[in-house]
Amino acid sequence: MEPEHAKGQPRLWTPVFVLIIALTLCTFMVGQGLNSGTSVFLAKAGYGSSLAGALALGFSLAAALARILLGPVIDSGRCSAVTIGGIAVLVVGTAMSAVVDGVVLFTVSRLLQGAGFGAATTAASTAAASVLPSERLGEGIGYHGLGQALAMSMGPTFALYLVGTDPSTNLFVGLSLVGVVGLIVSLNARYERKWQKLPTTSAYFLKMSKEQTARGKQEDKGSSSRSGLRGALNIVEPRALPGAIPMAILCPTFGFGIFFTGLYGTTLGYEHAGLFYTVSAVVMVIVRLCSKRFMDTVPAIKTYTVAVACALIQSAMLLAAPLGEGILLASGVFYGVALGISLPLNQSVAVKNTPAERWGATNALFLLTNDVGIGLSSLIWGAINDVWGFQVSILCIVVCQVLSYVAAWIVYPDSAKRWRKGA
C-alpha cells in the first residue's frame, strides 16, 4: 500500500477499500454464479432456455426495483446497512433454491436473489466511490471493478463445477457459503465508523469533516433531513445516463456470456466450456491492474473503442466456436478485455458527471440499466436459442455492440471525448 505522499498522490489502498472490493467479489460471485448455473440446473431438470431467460428477467427486475428504492436510502447515510441487509437477503434466496420444489417457489427464490443482489451491489459501488480520493477516482473505480469483473468470470466457473456434481443443488449450497463470507466481510467494512482514516479528499471524509466542524448540531441535523427528503423524492439521477446508456446497450453481450456461453459450449459437446470464464477472469485481472495507465488520462471514448472492438472479435469467435473448443476458450480473452474495460469505464463516466451527494442514485441508475439490459436480453436470447439456435443470438449481439458504440459518441460528455488537461 502506498503512503499518502507517494508521488504527490493521496492514498488509494485503505483497509476499508480493500474490504469493499472483497465483499464486491463475494456478492458478484454469488449473483453471477446463480445466473450462469441456474440455466444449466434447469436444463438438467428438463426445462428449456426460455424458462431460464424468464427467471433471469425476474432476477434483473427485482434487482432494478431494489436499486430504485434504496438509492435514496444509501444517499441518506445508510450505505453499510443496505449492504449488510442486501447480502443477507441474497444468502436467504440462494439457500432457498436448494430446498424448494416447483417453479413457483423457485421463482420466489430468484426474486429474493435479485433484490438482495441489487441492494448490496448498489451500496458497495457507492461505498467505493465515497472512500476514494477524488484525484484517483477513475483509477480506484477500475480497481473496485476488478472484484466485480473477476466475480463475473469466477462465479460462472465455480457454478458450472458445482452444478455438475451430485446432487446439482450443490450449486446453491456452495454459493450460499460464498455469500456468508461476503456478509462477514460487510460487517467489517462499515466506513461510516472509520471516516477519519479515509483519504482527506474522499467524498465521505469531506462530508463528515464539514458536519463535525459546522456550528449548531440541530441545524446540521435538519439540513441532513431535508437532503434525505430531496433524495427520496428524486430517486432517478439523469446525469448518470451518459455512462448508463452505452453500457445498457452493450449488456446483452455480457448477458449471453454469463447466462448462455457455458450452456452453448456444453451443447457443442465441449467438456471444458467452463474454462472460458477462467480465461476471461485472468485477462480481466491484467486489464484492471493496468487501469492506472488509461482510466484517468485517456479520453473515455478512445478507451471504449478498444472495448467494443474486442467485444466484436469475441462474437466472431463464438460464431466460429463449432470448429473447435480452443476457439471458444480463446474468445474468453477478448470477452475479458471488453468486460474489464467497459464496466468501470462507463461507471466512471456516470459518477464523474454527477455530484458526490447523488452517487447513491447515480450507481442505482447505472446498475439498474445494466440489470435491464442483461435481463431483457437474456429473456430474448433464451427464446431465440430454443427456436433458431445460439448463433442467431450471437448475430443479434453484434448489432447491440455497434449500437452501443454509436450511443457513446452521442451521449458521452465533452470531457470524455478529449485528453484531460495536464495528462
Summary of the structure (lengths in Angstrom):
residues: 423
radius of gyration: 20.7
end to end distance: 23.8
largest distance: 71.9
contacts: 1671
relative contact order: 0.16
helix: 82%
strand: 0%
